[in-house]
Amino acid sequence: MTIRLICLDADDTLWHNMRFFDETQAALAAMLVPFADAPAARAALTACEIRNLPHYGYGAKGFTLSMIETAIELGGDRLPVAVIADILAAGRRLMAHPVKLLEGIADTLDALGRRAALVLVTKGDLFHQEAKLAASGLGDRFAGVEIVSDKTPDVFRRLFARHGVAPHEAVMAGDSMRSDVLPTLAAGGWAAHIPQPLAWSHEQADTPADHPRFRRLARLADLPDWIDTIA
């Protein structure tokens, strides 16, 4: 058996992401102190984000709209217009955050690229994800880039077919159990979970610990060695 396609998540797999969302959530909580304490503001924002996913999808723009909606829900008629302006400014800062690669990513991609074709599979706002990939300097290492609205088993089945591989010839690695691991396994591929701190609660799910095509890794740099055991 040979792995012919290596699919990689982007946010919090190749570069830092949730730390910037967490900073923005903290900024929103500070703005809303007159109306709710920080835990209540964060909980309200999380509930609003999940409620809005079918409408806005994933990404910084939808997150900004959910922040505005949360502020209106908590502040009501007492919410100053200036707070909306501050939220929009926070959203713009989030869109412009620097792209900081996780340690050793470039060398790891080179090692993976010697084993199989690399495809970036990420979800979120098209413009923002394209901008982050360009800023990362990693684009030339990928044979394909897939920016999708969500990661589902059907999305992975179509992706594998489009790149000319059978599901058992493909592996996906990322930090989300819900989006990277479970749909890949359901599509017949191999999946590696690389947990990161500050993971969004919506992306968490039960670990398929006994699944023969699953492995939890401490870091992306461990992926080449695991792939070698598959091949």
KADA-V344095 format. One line per field, one symbol per residue. psi: psi as a letter, one per 20 degrees, with the letter a starting at -180 (. if undefined). A space follows every 10 residues. Layout:
BEGIN
psi->???
END
This chain:
BEGIN
psi->pppipopprf pjghrqghhh hghhghgghh hjhihqrghh ggghgghggh highgiaqrh ghgghhgggg ghghhbiipq hhhghhghhh hhhghjqqoo qqpjgghghg ghhihrqppp oqrapggggg gggghhjihi ipiqpooqhr orghghghgg ghjkqqhijq qppripgghg fghgghijaq pppnqqrkpp hhiqrqpmhj pijqppqhrh iigghghhhg .
END
